[in-house]
Amino acid sequence: MAEYKFDGAELRDRSGKKVGVLDGKYIRDDRGNRVGEINGQCFMNSQGSRAAELVGTDIRDSRGQKIASIEEVKKLIDGYGGASIVGMWLFFVR
């Protein structure tokens, strides 16, 4: 069983508590603070620096090193999406 559930807009933990929200291209925490941004296949942190990139099914950090795959993310988060679910994993689960 996955530890988190993502419905395409909200990421919730196992107990149902809201952890994060996808607001268009912005990723916000449960209080509404912007923690990241999805810019195509790139993920930017709140300061605008590149945090990671989705390359095929691999997630690579800012140096190009593989940090996970989409399959590994979907084992932890049950839900929809490619880049959106990866963004939630990157900023809240990892």
N, C-alpha and C positions, 0 to 999 in steps of 0.2 A: 504494500500500500504506500502511495506517495505521501510525503510529509506536507506538501503544499498543494493547493488547488488554484488554478488560474482560469477564469471564465472569459478571458479576452479583454477584460477591463480591470478586474481586481484580483490581487493575489492574496489568498487567505491561508493561514496555517491550519494545522490539523484540528485545532479547537474552534476554528471559524473566525478568529480575530483577523481583521484586515491588516495586512503588512505593507502592501504597496498598491498603487493605482497607475494605470496607463492612461494618460491624458493626451490624446493625439500622438505626437511624437515624443512627448515628455514623460518621464517616469518620476512619480512622486511618492513620498512616503505616506504613512497613515495620517499625518498631520497636514499634508498638502505641500510640503517643502519639495522643491525640485531636486532630485538626486542624480538624474541622468537624462540623456536624450538619445533617441534612435535616429540616426542620420543615414538612411539607406541600410547598408550592411555594417556600418560603424556605430560604435557605442561611445558616447562622450560623457564624461563625468560632469558634475555641477559647475566646475570651473571652465568647461569647454575643452579640456584635454582629451585626447583619444584614450579610452580605457581598454577597448577590445574591438575585434572585428570578426564577423562571421564569414568564413571562407568555405564554401560548400557545406559540409556538415560539421566542420571543425570550428571551434571558438579559439581565437588566437589573441594573446595579450598585445600590448602596444609595441613589444619588441618582436612580435611574430611567432612567439612560442605557443604551441598548442596547450591550452589549459583544460579543455573538455570537448565533448562532442554533443550534438543535439540529443542523441540517444541517452547519454548519461544524464543530461538535464531532465529529460522526460521521465526518468526513473524517480527523480525527486519531486517533480512538479507535474501534476495531472492537469492537462488542459490543452487549449488550442494555441496555434501560432508557431511561427518559426522565430523571427527576429524578436517579436514581442516577449515570448516566453524565455528566450535567451537573455534579454534585457532584465527581466525580473530576477532570473537566477543570478546574473552578474552583480546586481546591486543589492539584493536582499538575502539570497540563500548562500552564496559562495562565501 
